[in-house]
Amino acid sequence: MLAEDEEGVKEEVERRRQFWRADWEKGVTHWSKTLSAALFLMFATLFSTVALGVVIQKNSSNRIGLAEYLFMNSLAGMAHAVLGGQPLLVLRPTGPITLIVTILSNVADSLDFDFFALLAATGLFVSLLMVAAAAVELPRLIRRLTPFTHDIFACFVCSIYVKDGFSQSVSFF
């Protein structure tokens, strides 16, 4: 691996900074394209957010639900659009995240823990893990992943949706 191919967070910010103003100017100048893309992404994320928000509301005994999913999705989306350098990135809750929160809810119930304390501790630990990964530039290893890795993750996500759909159908009848 060549040293010039490896970029850290600092170098990435420096590289993207030169385009920041031009990106905003193009977005305002071509407002119709910006509006159509924003509306498409809003509806694309809204439907999955609503679906997963309803699922987590049921699975967490109404401790977290649709309102929280909608609020955090909109807040994170706006912050990422302004600060992230990729304003049209689709941000939304995912099946694996919903599954993790469901598991945390079940663990909190079975061990008589405070759900929100466990959720906050998990979030802090994941944040520290992400900072550590960025500090040692682990994201540069993403190029070593193969399509097999992607297919395994896609299979995992699909199995969550199939299992939830099947169990909902069975419980309905």
N, C-alpha and C positions, 0 to 999 in steps of 0.2 A: 504494500500500500504506500503510495507516494505521500510525502508530508504536505505538499501543496494541495492535495485533495481534501485534507482534513480541515474542517472549519469549526471553530468553537462558537459559542453563543455571541461573544463579543464581536468576532469577525462577521457573523451573520447580520448582526444589527448594523454594523458599519456598511456592509454591502447593500442592505435594503434601504438605509437612510437616504441615499441619493435619489431614490424613486418615490419616496413618501409624498412629497408635495405634488409631483406630476400625477401620481395616482389619484389624489383628491381632486386635482384640477380636471382631469379627464372624466372623473365621476360626475362632476358638476356640469361640465361642458356637454357631455352626452347623457343628459338626465333621463331621457326616455329609455335608454338601454339599462341605465342604473336602476330605474324604477321597475322595469320588467323583470330584471334579474332578482331584485330584492323581493318583489311579490312572489316570484316562483319559489325562492328559497324560504320565504315566510310560510307559504302553504305546505311546502315539502317538510319542513320541520314541525309545523303545527300539528299535523295529523299524527305523526309518530309520538310527539310529546303528549298529546291527549290520550292516545292509546296506552302508552306506558305509564302515564300518570294515573289512569284509572286502575291499571294492574297493581301498581305499587300502593295505591290507597287501600285496596282490598287486602293485599298481602301484608301490609304493615299495621293493620288494625286502625286505619285512619290517622296514624301519627304523621305521615307524610303523604302527599297526594298530588292531585292535579294542579291545585293552586301553586304549590311549591315548585312543581316541575315547570309550569308556565313562567313563573316569576324568575327562577334561576336561569332558564333557557334564554329568556329575553335579556336579562342583565348580562349574562356571560356572552351572548351574541353581540350585544352593543359594545361591550368592553373589548372583545376580540377584534371587532370591525375597526375600532378606532386605534387600538394599540398593537394588534397582532400582525399587521403587514399582509394579511390575506382577508380582505373585507367580505368576500363572498364565500367563505368557508362555511359549510353546513355544520352547525353545532346543535346537538340534540342529545337527550338521554338515549342510551342504547339498551338493548336487551341484557348484555352482561352486567352493566351498571345496575339495572333494575333487579337483576338476580342477586347481586352482591348485597344490595340494600335489603332485599327480602331475607337473605340468609342472616344478615346482621339483626334484623327484627326478630327472627326465630331464635337466634342465640341469646339476644337480650331477654326474650320471654322465658326461655328455658333455664337460664342462669340467674334470672331476677336482677339483671343489670338495667341501668337507665339507658334506653335506646339512643337518646340524643347524645349522651356522653360517649357511648360506644361509637356512634357515627362520627362524632367530632374527632375522637382519638384515631379512628381509621383514616379520616381525611388528613389529619396532621401527619400521620405516618407515611401515607402515600405522597404527600407534599415533600416531606424530607427525602423520601426515596427518589422522587423526580429531580430534586435539586442535586442530590448526590450523583445521579445518572448524568445530568447536564454538566456537572463540574468535571467529571472524568471523560466527558464527550462520548458516552455510550451510543447516542443516536447515530453516530457515523457508521456504526456496525449494521444499520438497517439494510444496507446493500447486500449483506450476506444472507438475508432471508431469501428463501426460495418460494416459488408458487405453492409448494406443498404446505408451507407454514400458513400462507393466506387461505388456502383451501380448508385446512383444519379449523382455523378461526371462523370461517364462513359456515362450516358445518356445525360448529358449536352454537353460533348465533341462530341459525335456522332451526336447530333442534329445540332451542328455547321457545321459539314461536310455535313450532309444531306441537310441542308438549302442552303449552298454554292453551292453544286452540283446541286440541283434542280434549283436555281436561274440562275446559269450559263447555264444550259440546256435550260431553258425557254428563256433566252436572245439570245441564239444561233439561235433558231427557230423563 
